Amino acid sequence: MAVVAMFLFIAVFTFGQDYFGWTDPRGYVQLSLVSCFVFGIICGIRVKS
């Protein structure tokens, strides 16, 4: 499941602007994607331990 999540993150991060058509001149959407991915990793680690 982690591999699928990582693949989807990379795909949306790389091709999301073209696929969804958002305009992101300052990079806020990509910043929010990265922060959600990192927080998801942190929460997953905390739940496991």
C-alpha positions as CSV (number, residue, x, y, z in Angstrom):
1,M,0.0,0.0,0.0
2,A,2.9,2.3,0.7
3,V,4.2,1.8,-2.8
4,V,0.9,2.7,-4.3
5,A,0.7,5.9,-2.2
6,M,4.2,6.9,-3.2
7,F,3.5,6.3,-6.8
8,L,0.3,8.4,-6.7
9,F,2.1,11.2,-4.8
10,I,4.8,11.3,-7.5
11,A,2.3,11.2,-10.3
12,V,0.1,14.0,-8.8
13,F,3.2,16.1,-7.8
14,T,4.7,15.8,-11.3
15,F,1.8,15.7,-13.7
16,G,-1.1,17.2,-11.5
17,Q,-0.8,20.7,-13.0
18,D,-1.3,19.4,-16.5
19,Y,-3.9,16.7,-15.6
20,F,-6.1,18.8,-13.3
21,G,-5.4,22.2,-14.9
22,W,-4.6,24.1,-11.7
23,T,-2.4,27.2,-11.9
24,D,0.3,27.3,-9.2
25,P,2.7,30.1,-9.8
26,R,4.0,30.2,-6.3
27,G,4.0,26.5,-5.6
28,Y,1.5,26.4,-2.8
29,V,-0.3,23.3,-4.2
30,Q,2.9,21.4,-4.5
31,L,3.9,22.5,-1.0
32,S,0.6,21.3,0.4
33,L,1.0,17.9,-1.4
34,V,4.5,17.4,0.1
35,S,3.3,18.4,3.6
36,C,0.3,16.0,3.4
37,F,2.6,13.2,2.3
38,V,5.1,13.9,5.1
39,F,2.4,14.2,7.7
40,G,0.9,11.0,6.5
41,I,4.2,9.2,6.9
42,I,4.6,10.7,10.4
43,C,1.1,9.6,11.4
44,G,1.6,6.1,10.0
45,I,4.8,5.7,12.0
46,R,3.2,6.9,15.2
47,V,0.2,4.5,14.8
48,K,2.5,1.6,14.1
49,S,4.6,2.1,17.3
